[in-house]
Amino acid sequence: MIRTFLLPAILTGVFCAVFAVGVDYVLPPLMGLNVAIIAAISGFCGSLFARSVLREHENRK
């Protein structure tokens, strides 16, 4: 049960951290609403990434 909740959260967090470093490297410093938009995109993509990784893992079993 813990794996059901923790693994997607960990994968999403790692994806978002890497995404944030990439955005910080590519774009100039952001402020205000731009930060919220980038954070929303990061969370959305991170969630999709976690789902696809876990779905692929489940299909291999």
Predicted model as a PDB file, atoms N, CA, C, CB and O in Angstrom, pLDDT in the B-factor column:
MODEL        1                                                                  
ATOM      1  N   MET A   1       0.823  -1.194   0.000  1.00 58.00           N  
ATOM      2  CA  MET A   1       0.000   0.000   0.000  1.00 58.00           C  
ATOM      3  C   MET A   1       0.868   1.260   0.000  1.00 58.00           C  
ATOM      4  CB  MET A   1      -0.936  -0.003   1.208  1.00 58.00           C  
ATOM      5  O   MET A   1       0.556   2.225  -0.697  1.00 58.00           O  
ATOM      6  N   ILE A   2       1.943   1.256   0.769  1.00 65.00           N  
ATOM      7  CA  ILE A   2       2.819   2.422   0.804  1.00 65.00           C  
ATOM      8  C   ILE A   2       3.443   2.632  -0.567  1.00 65.00           C  
ATOM      9  CB  ILE A   2       3.915   2.258   1.882  1.00 65.00           C  
ATOM     10  O   ILE A   2       3.589   3.770  -1.014  1.00 65.00           O  
ATOM     11  N   ARG A   3       3.814   1.543  -1.240  1.00 70.00           N  
ATOM     12  CA  ARG A   3       4.412   1.654  -2.567  1.00 70.00           C  
ATOM     13  C   ARG A   3       3.449   2.297  -3.551  1.00 70.00           C  
ATOM     14  CB  ARG A   3       4.839   0.283  -3.075  1.00 70.00           C  
ATOM     15  O   ARG A   3       3.874   3.027  -4.447  1.00 70.00           O  
ATOM     16  N   THR A   4       2.169   2.038  -3.397  1.00 74.00           N  
ATOM     17  CA  THR A   4       1.161   2.606  -4.272  1.00 74.00           C  
ATOM     18  C   THR A   4       1.149   4.129  -4.197  1.00 74.00           C  
ATOM     19  CB  THR A   4      -0.207   2.055  -3.918  1.00 74.00           C  
ATOM     20  O   THR A   4       0.888   4.800  -5.196  1.00 74.00           O  
ATOM     21  N   PHE A   5       1.429   4.670  -3.027  1.00 79.00           N  
ATOM     22  CA  PHE A   5       1.402   6.118  -2.851  1.00 79.00           C  
ATOM     23  C   PHE A   5       2.784   6.756  -2.999  1.00 79.00           C  
ATOM     24  CB  PHE A   5       0.831   6.457  -1.495  1.00 79.00           C  
ATOM     25  O   PHE A   5       2.909   7.840  -3.569  1.00 79.00           O  
ATOM     26  N   LEU A   6       3.805   6.098  -2.496  1.00 86.00           N  
ATOM     27  CA  LEU A   6       5.130   6.713  -2.479  1.00 86.00           C  
ATOM     28  C   LEU A   6       5.834   6.695  -3.828  1.00 86.00           C  
ATOM     29  CB  LEU A   6       5.986   6.025  -1.474  1.00 86.00           C  
ATOM     30  O   LEU A   6       6.452   7.691  -4.205  1.00 86.00           O  
ATOM     31  N   LEU A   7       5.760   5.621  -4.548  1.00 87.00           N  
ATOM     32  CA  LEU A   7       6.495   5.525  -5.804  1.00 87.00           C  
ATOM     33  C   LEU A   7       6.067   6.591  -6.810  1.00 87.00           C  
ATOM     34  CB  LEU A   7       6.306   4.151  -6.405  1.00 87.00           C  
ATOM     35  O   LEU A   7       6.938   7.242  -7.387  1.00 87.00           O  
ATOM     36  N   PRO A   8       4.778   6.802  -7.050  1.00 89.00           N  
ATOM     37  CA  PRO A   8       4.401   7.891  -7.962  1.00 89.00           C  
ATOM     38  C   PRO A   8       4.838   9.268  -7.449  1.00 89.00           C  
ATOM     39  CB  PRO A   8       2.892   7.884  -8.178  1.00 89.00           C  
ATOM     40  O   PRO A   8       5.242  10.124  -8.236  1.00 89.00           O  
ATOM     41  N   ALA A   9       4.757   9.475  -6.147  1.00 89.00           N  
ATOM     42  CA  ALA A   9       5.175  10.762  -5.585  1.00 89.00           C  
ATOM     43  C   ALA A   9       6.674  10.984  -5.757  1.00 89.00           C  
ATOM     44  CB  ALA A   9       4.803  10.840  -4.103  1.00 89.00           C  
ATOM     45  O   ALA A   9       7.106  12.090  -6.080  1.00 89.00           O  
ATOM     46  N   ILE A  10       7.458   9.947  -5.546  1.00 90.00           N  
ATOM     47  CA  ILE A  10       8.909  10.058  -5.711  1.00 90.00           C  
ATOM     48  C   ILE A  10       9.259  10.300  -7.177  1.00 90.00           C  
ATOM     49  CB  ILE A  10       9.616   8.784  -5.193  1.00 90.00           C  
ATOM     50  O   ILE A  10      10.083  11.162  -7.482  1.00 90.00           O  
ATOM     51  N   LEU A  11       8.643   9.549  -8.082  1.00 91.00           N  
ATOM     52  CA  LEU A  11       8.917   9.750  -9.505  1.00 91.00           C  
ATOM     53  C   LEU A  11       8.523  11.152  -9.963  1.00 91.00           C  
ATOM     54  CB  LEU A  11       8.176   8.706 -10.335  1.00 91.00           C  
ATOM     55  O   LEU A  11       9.259  11.790 -10.716  1.00 91.00           O  
ATOM     56  N   THR A  12       7.368  11.631  -9.511  1.00 91.00           N  
ATOM     57  CA  THR A  12       6.931  12.979  -9.865  1.00 91.00           C  
ATOM     58  C   THR A  12       7.889  14.019  -9.304  1.00 91.00           C  
ATOM     59  CB  THR A  12       5.511  13.238  -9.353  1.00 91.00           C  
ATOM     60  O   THR A  12       8.231  14.979  -9.995  1.00 91.00           O  
ATOM     61  N   GLY A  13       8.322  13.844  -8.069  1.00 90.00           N  
ATOM     62  CA  GLY A  13       9.255  14.785  -7.460  1.00 90.00           C  
ATOM     63  C   GLY A  13      10.589  14.837  -8.176  1.00 90.00           C  
ATOM     64  O   GLY A  13      11.144  15.916  -8.386  1.00 90.00           O  
ATOM     65  N   VAL A  14      11.106  13.678  -8.552  1.00 92.00           N  
ATOM     66  CA  VAL A  14      12.382  13.637  -9.278  1.00 92.00           C  
ATOM     67  C   VAL A  14      12.226  14.298 -10.646  1.00 92.00           C  
ATOM     68  CB  VAL A  14      12.880  12.173  -9.437  1.00 92.00           C  
ATOM     69  O   VAL A  14      13.082  15.078 -11.062  1.00 92.00           O  
ATOM     70  N   PHE A  15      11.147  13.989 -11.339  1.00 92.00           N  
ATOM     71  CA  PHE A  15      10.912  14.610 -12.636  1.00 92.00           C  
ATOM     72  C   PHE A  15      10.821  16.126 -12.501  1.00 92.00           C  
ATOM     73  CB  PHE A  15       9.633  14.056 -13.271  1.00 92.00           C  
ATOM     74  O   PHE A  15      11.428  16.855 -13.286  1.00 92.00           O  
ATOM     75  N   CYS A  16      10.070  16.605 -11.515  1.00 90.00           N  
ATOM     76  CA  CYS A  16       9.911  18.049 -11.328  1.00 90.00           C  
ATOM     77  C   CYS A  16      11.236  18.722 -10.978  1.00 90.00           C  
ATOM     78  CB  CYS A  16       8.883  18.327 -10.234  1.00 90.00           C  
ATOM     79  O   CYS A  16      11.500  19.838 -11.427  1.00 90.00           O  
ATOM     80  N   ALA A  17      12.061  18.061 -10.190  1.00 89.00           N  
ATOM     81  CA  ALA A  17      13.362  18.633  -9.838  1.00 89.00           C  
ATOM     82  C   ALA A  17      14.247  18.762 -11.075  1.00 89.00           C  
ATOM     83  CB  ALA A  17      14.061  17.770  -8.773  1.00 89.00           C  
ATOM     84  O   ALA A  17      14.884  19.795 -11.277  1.00 89.00           O  
ATOM     85  N   VAL A  18      14.288  17.729 -11.892  1.00 90.00           N  
ATOM     86  CA  VAL A  18      15.091  17.776 -13.118  1.00 90.00           C  
ATOM     87  C   VAL A  18      14.524  18.819 -14.080  1.00 90.00           C  
ATOM     88  CB  VAL A  18      15.135  16.382 -13.799  1.00 90.00           C  
ATOM     89  O   VAL A  18      15.275  19.552 -14.723  1.00 90.00           O  
ATOM     90  N   PHE A  19      13.208  18.880 -14.174  1.00 90.00           N  
ATOM     91  CA  PHE A  19      12.554  19.869 -15.028  1.00 90.00           C  
ATOM     92  C   PHE A  19      12.899  21.285 -14.572  1.00 90.00           C  
ATOM     93  CB  PHE A  19      11.029  19.663 -15.021  1.00 90.00           C  
ATOM     94  O   PHE A  19      13.193  22.150 -15.397  1.00 90.00           O  
ATOM     95  N   ALA A  20      12.865  21.523 -13.267  1.00 86.00           N  
ATOM     96  CA  ALA A  20      13.178  22.846 -12.735  1.00 86.00           C  
ATOM     97  C   ALA A  20      14.622  23.248 -13.020  1.00 86.00           C  
ATOM     98  CB  ALA A  20      12.921  22.881 -11.238  1.00 86.00           C  
ATOM     99  O   ALA A  20      14.892  24.401 -13.359  1.00 86.00           O  
ATOM    100  N   VAL A  21      15.539  22.311 -12.887  1.00 86.00           N  
ATOM    101  CA  VAL A  21      16.947  22.605 -13.191  1.00 86.00           C  
ATOM    102  C   VAL A  21      17.095  22.927 -14.675  1.00 86.00           C  
ATOM    103  CB  VAL A  21      17.864  21.405 -12.801  1.00 86.00           C  
ATOM    104  O   VAL A  21      17.819  23.853 -15.043  1.00 86.00           O  
ATOM    105  N   GLY A  22      16.417  22.172 -15.519  1.00 87.00           N  
ATOM    106  CA  GLY A  22      16.464  22.436 -16.963  1.00 87.00           C  
ATOM    107  C   GLY A  22      15.895  23.795 -17.326  1.00 87.00           C  
ATOM    108  O   GLY A  22      16.478  24.521 -18.131  1.00 87.00           O  
ATOM    109  N   VAL A  23      14.767  24.139 -16.739  1.00 85.00           N  
ATOM    110  CA  VAL A  23      14.155  25.444 -17.001  1.00 85.00           C  
ATOM    111  C   VAL A  23      15.055  26.557 -16.487  1.00 85.00           C  
ATOM    112  CB  VAL A  23      12.760  25.537 -16.346  1.00 85.00           C  
ATOM    113  O   VAL A  23      15.214  27.581 -17.152  1.00 85.00           O  
ATOM    114  N   ASP A  24      15.645  26.369 -15.315  1.00 81.00           N  
ATOM    115  CA  ASP A  24      16.543  27.375 -14.754  1.00 81.00           C  
ATOM    116  C   ASP A  24      17.772  27.578 -15.639  1.00 81.00           C  
ATOM    117  CB  ASP A  24      16.974  26.972 -13.342  1.00 81.00           C  
ATOM    118  O   ASP A  24      18.280  28.693 -15.755  1.00 81.00           O  
ATOM    119  N   TYR A  25      18.243  26.514 -16.254  1.00 84.00           N  
ATOM    120  CA  TYR A  25      19.417  26.590 -17.121  1.00 84.00           C  
ATOM    121  C   TYR A  25      19.096  27.304 -18.439  1.00 84.00           C  
ATOM    122  CB  TYR A  25      19.955  25.182 -17.404  1.00 84.00           C  
ATOM    123  O   TYR A  25      19.903  28.085 -18.941  1.00 84.00           O  
ATOM    124  N   VAL A  26      17.904  27.026 -18.994  1.00 85.00           N  
ATOM    125  CA  VAL A  26      17.545  27.528 -20.318  1.00 85.00           C  
ATOM    126  C   VAL A  26      16.979  28.951 -20.280  1.00 85.00           C  
ATOM    127  CB  VAL A  26      16.538  26.599 -20.960  1.00 85.00           C  
ATOM    128  O   VAL A  26      17.325  29.777 -21.125  1.00 85.00           O  
ATOM    129  N   LEU A  27      16.125  29.237 -19.319  1.00 81.00           N  
ATOM    130  CA  LEU A  27      15.430  30.529 -19.287  1.00 81.00           C  
ATOM    131  C   LEU A  27      16.071  31.491 -18.295  1.00 81.00           C  
ATOM    132  CB  LEU A  27      13.959  30.330 -18.933  1.00 81.00           C  
ATOM    133  O   LEU A  27      16.725  31.067 -17.342  1.00 81.00           O  
ATOM    134  N   PRO A  28      15.881  32.776 -18.522  1.00 83.00           N  
ATOM    135  CA  PRO A  28      16.340  33.756 -17.528  1.00 83.00           C  
ATOM    136  C   PRO A  28      15.487  33.631 -16.262  1.00 83.00           C  
ATOM    137  CB  PRO A  28      16.267  35.213 -18.102  1.00 83.00           C  
ATOM    138  O   PRO A  28      14.451  32.967 -16.283  1.00 83.00           O  
ATOM    139  N   PRO A  29      15.906  34.251 -15.177  1.00 81.00           N  
ATOM    140  CA  PRO A  29      15.121  34.169 -13.936  1.00 81.00           C  
ATOM    141  C   PRO A  29      13.663  34.598 -14.155  1.00 81.00           C  
ATOM    142  CB  PRO A  29      15.765  35.045 -12.845  1.00 81.00           C  
ATOM    143  O   PRO A  29      13.389  35.615 -14.793  1.00 81.00           O  
ATOM    144  N   LEU A  30      12.754  33.814 -13.619  1.00 75.00           N  
ATOM    145  CA  LEU A  30      11.326  34.073 -13.788  1.00 75.00           C  
ATOM    146  C   LEU A  30      10.740  34.627 -12.496  1.00 75.00           C  
ATOM    147  CB  LEU A  30      10.582  32.789 -14.211  1.00 75.00           C  
ATOM    148  O   LEU A  30      11.249  34.371 -11.405  1.00 75.00           O  
ATOM    149  N   MET A  31       9.674  35.382 -12.640  1.00 74.00           N  
ATOM    150  CA  MET A  31       8.999  35.931 -11.463  1.00 74.00           C  
ATOM    151  C   MET A  31       7.497  35.876 -11.668  1.00 74.00           C  
ATOM    152  CB  MET A  31       9.457  37.383 -11.186  1.00 74.00           C  
ATOM    153  O   MET A  31       7.008  35.801 -12.796  1.00 74.00           O  
ATOM    154  N   GLY A  32       6.785  35.916 -10.571  1.00 76.00           N  
ATOM    155  CA  GLY A  32       5.333  36.053 -10.600  1.00 76.00           C  
ATOM    156  C   GLY A  32       4.613  34.877 -11.202  1.00 76.00           C  
ATOM    157  O   GLY A  32       4.882  33.722 -10.874  1.00 76.00           O  
ATOM    158  N   LEU A  33       3.686  35.191 -12.095  1.00 79.00           N  
ATOM    159  CA  LEU A  33       2.809  34.180 -12.689  1.00 79.00           C  
ATOM    160  C   LEU A  33       3.589  33.174 -13.533  1.00 79.00           C  
ATOM    161  CB  LEU A  33       1.741  34.851 -13.543  1.00 79.00           C  
ATOM    162  O   LEU A  33       3.172  32.024 -13.667  1.00 79.00           O  
ATOM    163  N   ASN A  34       4.700  33.593 -14.093  1.00 82.00           N  
ATOM    164  CA  ASN A  34       5.506  32.665 -14.893  1.00 82.00           C  
ATOM    165  C   ASN A  34       5.966  31.465 -14.072  1.00 82.00           C  
ATOM    166  CB  ASN A  34       6.718  33.385 -15.476  1.00 82.00           C  
ATOM    167  O   ASN A  34       5.989  30.341 -14.573  1.00 82.00           O  
ATOM    168  N   VAL A  35       6.326  31.699 -12.829  1.00 84.00           N  
ATOM    169  CA  VAL A  35       6.771  30.608 -11.952  1.00 84.00           C  
ATOM    170  C   VAL A  35       5.624  29.629 -11.704  1.00 84.00           C  
ATOM    171  CB  VAL A  35       7.301  31.167 -10.605  1.00 84.00           C  
ATOM    172  O   VAL A  35       5.823  28.415 -11.726  1.00 84.00           O  
ATOM    173  N   ALA A  36       4.434  30.157 -11.471  1.00 83.00           N  
ATOM    174  CA  ALA A  36       3.269  29.302 -11.235  1.00 83.00           C  
ATOM    175  C   ALA A  36       2.940  28.473 -12.473  1.00 83.00           C  
ATOM    176  CB  ALA A  36       2.054  30.151 -10.829  1.00 83.00           C  
ATOM    177  O   ALA A  36       2.577  27.302 -12.355  1.00 83.00           O  
ATOM    178  N   ILE A  37       3.060  29.055 -13.631  1.00 87.00           N  
ATOM    179  CA  ILE A  37       2.767  28.329 -14.873  1.00 87.00           C  
ATOM    180  C   ILE A  37       3.788  27.219 -15.088  1.00 87.00           C  
ATOM    181  CB  ILE A  37       2.762  29.294 -16.083  1.00 87.00           C  
ATOM    182  O   ILE A  37       3.423  26.093 -15.425  1.00 87.00           O  
ATOM    183  N   ILE A  38       5.061  27.530 -14.895  1.00 88.00           N  
ATOM    184  CA  ILE A  38       6.110  26.515 -15.051  1.00 88.00           C  
ATOM    185  C   ILE A  38       5.926  25.396 -14.030  1.00 88.00           C  
ATOM    186  CB  ILE A  38       7.511  27.150 -14.898  1.00 88.00           C  
ATOM    187  O   ILE A  38       6.112  24.223 -14.357  1.00 88.00           O  
ATOM    188  N   ALA A  39       5.562  25.748 -12.799  1.00 89.00           N  
ATOM    189  CA  ALA A  39       5.336  24.735 -11.765  1.00 89.00           C  
ATOM    190  C   ALA A  39       4.158  23.832 -12.130  1.00 89.00           C  
ATOM    191  CB  ALA A  39       5.085  25.405 -10.405  1.00 89.00           C  
ATOM    192  O   ALA A  39       4.221  22.619 -11.929  1.00 89.00           O  
ATOM    193  N   ALA A  40       3.091  24.415 -12.661  1.00 90.00           N  
ATOM    194  CA  ALA A  40       1.929  23.619 -13.064  1.00 90.00           C  
ATOM    195  C   ALA A  40       2.289  22.673 -14.207  1.00 90.00           C  
ATOM    196  CB  ALA A  40       0.768  24.538 -13.484  1.00 90.00           C  
ATOM    197  O   ALA A  40       1.888  21.509 -14.199  1.00 90.00           O  
ATOM    198  N   ILE A  41       3.033  23.161 -15.176  1.00 92.00           N  
ATOM    199  CA  ILE A  41       3.471  22.309 -16.296  1.00 92.00           C  
ATOM    200  C   ILE A  41       4.366  21.189 -15.785  1.00 92.00           C  
ATOM    201  CB  ILE A  41       4.222  23.146 -17.368  1.00 92.00           C  
ATOM    202  O   ILE A  41       4.242  20.041 -16.211  1.00 92.00           O  
ATOM    203  N   SER A  42       5.265  21.528 -14.871  1.00 92.00           N  
ATOM    204  CA  SER A  42       6.162  20.525 -14.304  1.00 92.00           C  
ATOM    205  C   SER A  42       5.391  19.442 -13.560  1.00 92.00           C  
ATOM    206  CB  SER A  42       7.165  21.185 -13.367  1.00 92.00           C  
ATOM    207  O   SER A  42       5.662  18.255 -13.740  1.00 92.00           O  
ATOM    208  N   GLY A  43       4.444  19.835 -12.735  1.00 92.00           N  
ATOM    209  CA  GLY A  43       3.645  18.858 -11.996  1.00 92.00           C  
ATOM    210  C   GLY A  43       2.815  17.975 -12.913  1.00 92.00           C  
ATOM    211  O   GLY A  43       2.715  16.766 -12.703  1.00 92.00           O  
ATOM    212  N   PHE A  44       2.226  18.580 -13.922  1.00 93.00           N  
ATOM    213  CA  PHE A  44       1.413  17.837 -14.881  1.00 93.00           C  
ATOM    214  C   PHE A  44       2.260  16.801 -15.621  1.00 93.00           C  
ATOM    215  CB  PHE A  44       0.753  18.799 -15.882  1.00 93.00           C  
ATOM    216  O   PHE A  44       1.894  15.628 -15.701  1.00 93.00           O  
ATOM    217  N   CYS A  45       3.394  17.250 -16.160  1.00 93.00           N  
ATOM    218  CA  CYS A  45       4.272  16.334 -16.894  1.00 93.00           C  
ATOM    219  C   CYS A  45       4.873  15.272 -15.970  1.00 93.00           C  
ATOM    220  CB  CYS A  45       5.393  17.117 -17.587  1.00 93.00           C  
ATOM    221  O   CYS A  45       5.048  14.121 -16.368  1.00 93.00           O  
ATOM    222  N   GLY A  46       5.185  15.668 -14.738  1.00 91.00           N  
ATOM    223  CA  GLY A  46       5.725  14.710 -13.781  1.00 91.00           C  
ATOM    224  C   GLY A  46       4.730  13.612 -13.448  1.00 91.00           C  
ATOM    225  O   GLY A  46       5.096  12.444 -13.314  1.00 91.00           O  
ATOM    226  N   SER A  47       3.479  13.995 -13.317  1.00 92.00           N  
ATOM    227  CA  SER A  47       2.440  13.009 -13.039  1.00 92.00           C  
ATOM    228  C   SER A  47       2.270  12.048 -14.212  1.00 92.00           C  
ATOM    229  CB  SER A  47       1.111  13.706 -12.731  1.00 92.00           C  
ATOM    230  O   SER A  47       2.138  10.841 -14.013  1.00 92.00           O  
ATOM    231  N   LEU A  48       2.273  12.579 -15.425  1.00 92.00           N  
ATOM    232  CA  LEU A  48       2.178  11.718 -16.610  1.00 92.00           C  
ATOM    233  C   LEU A  48       3.379  10.788 -16.704  1.00 92.00           C  
ATOM    234  CB  LEU A  48       2.069  12.565 -17.885  1.00 92.00           C  
ATOM    235  O   LEU A  48       3.234   9.617 -17.053  1.00 92.00           O  
ATOM    236  N   PHE A  49       4.560  11.304 -16.395  1.00 92.00           N  
ATOM    237  CA  PHE A  49       5.775  10.494 -16.414  1.00 92.00           C  
ATOM    238  C   PHE A  49       5.674   9.343 -15.409  1.00 92.00           C  
ATOM    239  CB  PHE A  49       7.007  11.367 -16.106  1.00 92.00           C  
ATOM    240  O   PHE A  49       5.981   8.198 -15.741  1.00 92.00           O  
ATOM    241  N   ALA A  50       5.247   9.647 -14.193  1.00 91.00           N  
ATOM    242  CA  ALA A  50       5.132   8.612 -13.166  1.00 91.00           C  
ATOM    243  C   ALA A  50       4.125   7.547 -13.574  1.00 91.00           C  
ATOM    244  CB  ALA A  50       4.727   9.230 -11.826  1.00 91.00           C  
ATOM    245  O   ALA A  50       4.380   6.354 -13.403  1.00 91.00           O  
ATOM    246  N   ARG A  51       3.000   7.961 -14.104  1.00 89.00           N  
ATOM    247  CA  ARG A  51       1.991   6.992 -14.537  1.00 89.00           C  
ATOM    248  C   ARG A  51       2.515   6.097 -15.650  1.00 89.00           C  
ATOM    249  CB  ARG A  51       0.731   7.711 -15.003  1.00 89.00           C  
ATOM    250  O   ARG A  51       2.294   4.886 -15.635  1.00 89.00           O  
ATOM    251  N   SER A  52       3.210   6.693 -16.616  1.00 90.00           N  
ATOM    252  CA  SER A  52       3.703   5.884 -17.732  1.00 90.00           C  
ATOM    253  C   SER A  52       4.789   4.915 -17.277  1.00 90.00           C  
ATOM    254  CB  SER A  52       4.241   6.785 -18.846  1.00 90.00           C  
ATOM    255  O   SER A  52       4.834   3.779 -17.748  1.00 90.00           O  
ATOM    256  N   VAL A  53       5.657   5.340 -16.379  1.00 88.00           N  
ATOM    257  CA  VAL A  53       6.705   4.447 -15.868  1.00 88.00           C  
ATOM    258  C   VAL A  53       6.073   3.302 -15.081  1.00 88.00           C  
ATOM    259  CB  VAL A  53       7.709   5.228 -14.977  1.00 88.00           C  
ATOM    260  O   VAL A  53       6.452   2.144 -15.256  1.00 88.00           O  
ATOM    261  N   LEU A  54       5.130   3.616 -14.231  1.00 87.00           N  
ATOM    262  CA  LEU A  54       4.503   2.565 -13.433  1.00 87.00           C  
ATOM    263  C   LEU A  54       3.655   1.632 -14.285  1.00 87.00           C  
ATOM    264  CB  LEU A  54       3.649   3.178 -12.340  1.00 87.00           C  
ATOM    265  O   LEU A  54       3.610   0.430 -14.024  1.00 87.00           O  
ATOM    266  N   ARG A  55       2.994   2.155 -15.282  1.00 86.00           N  
ATOM    267  CA  ARG A  55       2.201   1.306 -16.174  1.00 86.00           C  
ATOM    268  C   ARG A  55       3.118   0.354 -16.940  1.00 86.00           C  
ATOM    269  CB  ARG A  55       1.371   2.170 -17.160  1.00 86.00           C  
ATOM    270  O   ARG A  55       2.805  -0.826 -17.096  1.00 86.00           O  
ATOM    271  N   GLU A  56       4.256   0.873 -17.417  1.00 81.00           N  
ATOM    272  CA  GLU A  56       5.232   0.029 -18.124  1.00 81.00           C  
ATOM    273  C   GLU A  56       5.785  -1.045 -17.191  1.00 81.00           C  
ATOM    274  CB  GLU A  56       6.390   0.890 -18.691  1.00 81.00           C  
ATOM    275  O   GLU A  56       5.972  -2.192 -17.596  1.00 81.00           O  
ATOM    276  N   HIS A  57       6.044  -0.670 -15.947  1.00 77.00           N  
ATOM    277  CA  HIS A  57       6.553  -1.619 -14.968  1.00 77.00           C  
ATOM    278  C   HIS A  57       5.528  -2.721 -14.691  1.00 77.00           C  
ATOM    279  CB  HIS A  57       6.921  -0.896 -13.668  1.00 77.00           C  
ATOM    280  O   HIS A  57       5.895  -3.889 -14.564  1.00 77.00           O  
ATOM    281  N   GLU A  58       4.263  -2.359 -14.598  1.00 78.00           N  
ATOM    282  CA  GLU A  58       3.212  -3.338 -14.331  1.00 78.00           C  
ATOM    283  C   GLU A  58       3.013  -4.272 -15.538  1.00 78.00           C  
ATOM    284  CB  GLU A  58       1.889  -2.619 -13.987  1.00 78.00           C  
ATOM    285  O   GLU A  58       2.702  -5.451 -15.365  1.00 78.00           O  
ATOM    286  N   ASN A  59       3.191  -3.746 -16.751  1.00 82.00           N  
ATOM    287  CA  ASN A  59       3.030  -4.583 -17.932  1.00 82.00           C  
ATOM    288  C   ASN A  59       4.123  -5.614 -18.072  1.00 82.00           C  
ATOM    289  CB  ASN A  59       2.989  -3.736 -19.156  1.00 82.00           C  
ATOM    290  O   ASN A  59       3.907  -6.648 -18.703  1.00 82.00           O  
ATOM    291  N   ARG A  60       5.296  -5.367 -17.501  1.00 79.00           N  
ATOM    292  CA  ARG A  60       6.406  -6.312 -17.576  1.00 79.00           C  
ATOM    293  C   ARG A  60       6.224  -7.485 -16.646  1.00 79.00           C  
ATOM    294  CB  ARG A  60       7.697  -5.623 -17.263  1.00 79.00           C  
ATOM    295  O   ARG A  60       6.834  -8.533 -16.857  1.00 79.00           O  
ATOM    296  N   LYS A  61       5.406  -7.342 -15.627  1.00 67.00           N  
ATOM    297  CA  LYS A  61       5.221  -8.432 -14.654  1.00 67.00           C  
ATOM    298  C   LYS A  61       4.432  -9.570 -15.222  1.00 67.00           C  
ATOM    299  CB  LYS A  61       4.536  -7.927 -13.416  1.00 67.00           C  
ATOM    300  O   LYS A  61       4.191 -10.560 -14.532  1.00 67.00           O  
TER     301      LYS A  61                                                      
ENDMDL                                                                          
END                                                                             
